[in-house]
Amino acid sequence: MVYRWIAEGVMAQRSRHDIPKPEQALRSILVAALGGEGGGVLANWLVSCAQQAGLAVQATSVPGVAQRTGATSYYIEFLTQPTKSLQPVFALSPMPAQVDVVVASELLEAARMMERGFVTPDKTCLIASTSRVYTTLEKMQMGDGRFDSRRMLDLAKTMAQRAVLFDMAALTQAHQTVVSAVMFGALAGAGVLPWSRELCEQVISASGKGVAASLSGFSAAFLKASLSSTAEKPNADAGDDQYLGQPIMSPLWLDRLAELPPSLRKLSSIGVARCIDFQDEAYAQDYLEKLKRLVTSTCQREASLQAVETAARHLALWMCYEDVIRVADLKTRPERFARIRVEAHAQPLDILRVVEHFKPGLDEIAAVLPEKLGKALLAWAQRRRGKPWHLALHIRSSSIWGYLMLRALARLRPWRRKSLRFSQEKVSIELWWESLCALLPKSAAFAEVLAGLPQVLKGYGDTQLRGRLNFERLWQTHVVPALHGGKDWQQAIEQFQLALAASLADPEGTLNKTYRSKPVLWLKQDESVSGKTA
């Protein structure tokens, strides 16, 4: 899409196009926004402002496929001074090293713009959000596949002439608006637009949709960006920790968390909240007790505390594994139905039907049964020959019957402690934690790798089985020899890291060699044949 507007009075017939004078220089703005964030609305606002300011302007857009091939980009060029004797030539697309302002609604999209050469130290003002919307590629990884936010912030500090970075997503949520209004306010507050703030607000008011919320978000972003000095650089210390929400805790739990080192309290509070949501407060207390036991085995060194932080995160994830009870609980929460209505663009009077697809196997059914009964079912399944058995279920959670069925499963949470899966996970967690406590005083670096070992445990069914085989193989190969001592720690750390990385890069479990048993057949030899042979 190309939109071009020339102010009235410009000569239509000329033998050649004039080159703008320095005081009539072009200003170029490149907007990168994800789908549904109002990037087109922002481009229209900028065009309207330029029109009302009497400036020649042109806007183009190139659609993208969100986080796979990049955001939809909007490119706007306009003169910074009105003119009546100039017919400017505008570019249809941005050129590397020739863009004055780049504004992005997400940190990774800002990094994409830098990768493509649109941000340069001698020319470009970069305005971007520090918030993240994780890509499909990041979510597909077995381990922590997130791109490093600190590296992207450091890149912005190096590549941009001026960087204005703040959490646009937080402002958008706080003012109940869309991020396009926040981006517009950041552009105006950064002083890169050749028209006044009042004109921007007039254009927003003239749009007639969500005016109050848009103006509120615009004002907040304007203030944020205006407080940024010309030479301001992004905070290099900001990183992934800023995305960890601090849960609301009772005074009793705050007192318990105060017994941990300060650097561990925020992360452990999230783990406590997760354990309470998964099971109960007693389960969260078990989580805290394990952390205290590990902390007492440290020397309060930075490397040791880093290992403890890694262990705290993976301990909470492991303790709060996903079973049928957990899945049923998550699928029947009110906020999930509200999110589905928003994503489906359902109106208040629309009827929305939600169908849940389940396909549990015998192992998943046995996992929630009492320990003895579950073991008996697994033993019978191993003796059973033929293809693996699964039960295909299609439950309409939006109906009364389907909702009550899922809630009945979710209400089995108090019985989870007696289930087969709970007892199995408890034994494995205790063994892993005891080994961590034993190895942390010997080598903090090795203990940190061991703390990340539960990353290989994923999902359920066949995926969970492959994860358990990975865990057992790495445990026997690297952890057991370390527990027996007499190891070259540096070499052991490097080998363990490489083996863990290889397992995380092998979702199909090809590293786990399995050998099928073959029966030995004993045949009675024919006596006539044996006599002839003799």
PyMOL commands that set and color helices and strands:
alter all, ss='L'
color gray80, all
select helices_A, chain A and resi 22-24+39-52+66-69+107-115+136-140+149-159+168-174+179-189+197-207+211-226+240-243+251-257+262-278+281-296+302-319+324-331+334-343+362-367+371-383+400-410+413-418+420-439+444-451+453-456+462-484+489-504+527-533
alter helices_A, ss='H'
color red, helices_A
select strands_A, chain A and resi 2-5+26-33+57-62+72-79+101-104+125-129+162-166+355-358+393-396
alter strands_A, ss='S'
color yellow, strands_A
deselect
rebuild
show_as cartoon
